[in-house]
């Protein structure tokens, strides 16, 4: 693993960036006629919990390209 390659978490800007991203997402969802009903049951502070609960995913090791499988035709 190349230590010079940042994790996606660091590349995005860390926790402050994830907090801004989720806050903006939920602001826009509330105004969207299709998505608003899906998220209507979530409390007003839900967006504050999302970045913290997703840290394991975002702070994981850097993305490593792996060979893709070739599917015979």
Protein Blocks (a to p, Z undefined) as FASTA:
>chain_A
ZZklccfklmnnpjmlmmmmmmmmmmmmmmpmklmmmmmmpcfklmmmmmmmmmmmmmmc
cddddddddddZZ
